[in-house]
Amino acid sequence: MEENMELTAERSLEIITEQLEKSRRAVSKDTGEWLFVSGLTTMITAVVVACANYLTWTPLFHLLWFALPVIIWLVMKHINRNRVPVPESFVGTLVRKTWYTILAFALVYSVIATVWNVVLQHYESPEVFLYAGMHITPTVVTLLAVAVSMTGLILKKSALVWLGLLSFVILRCGFFSLILSRLLRPDVFGRLSLVRPCELIFLFALVGLMLPGLMLKREDPLTPFRGNKDS
């Protein structure tokens, strides 16, 4: 009797584990689609904003960033219009709540920082603005990089964890800007201040969003179950 109970308990645990793994793979595919579209849309927006600012000598086109979440939502809605939605699951709920929380923090911070910086620019000197201004891009991209890595932990995809970390390092170390300063003339490099931080956002969207999304999209959801190992 005890042996039968142990076998039943083991089988029940195995079934639960298999269901969690199947759910994780289904969520991985859906998350990959979302990350890929978000990354590609962000890269296109970065190019448009950079070109517009560089040609018009005005930073007003940076306001297009606030329309980016709406654009991504519309694109995803169009892509998924004829698809069967992914069934609700514990893994899917974790991923969704992680991104909702991070995006809420990023959006609130961006709005507050934008208002604060505008006030400083109008009523304080450039020196005060330099030290008291709120840096939007590094903070927002850091939050998104954390979200990518946390998604990798939830889905048990170590590559996502490392890509999130790599995108953060690329943004914060300034290596890309250092390369441009060596390749471009000082006057051209100085004029690039009009397109900043578009080049950093482009790189983050490529490394931190599109590449992880592409990796998840290309996985085979029918791969046999292999326990708790990474796919």
Order of alpha helices (4+ residues) and beta strands (2+ residues): alpha-alpha-alpha-alpha-alpha-alpha-alpha-alpha-alpha-alpha
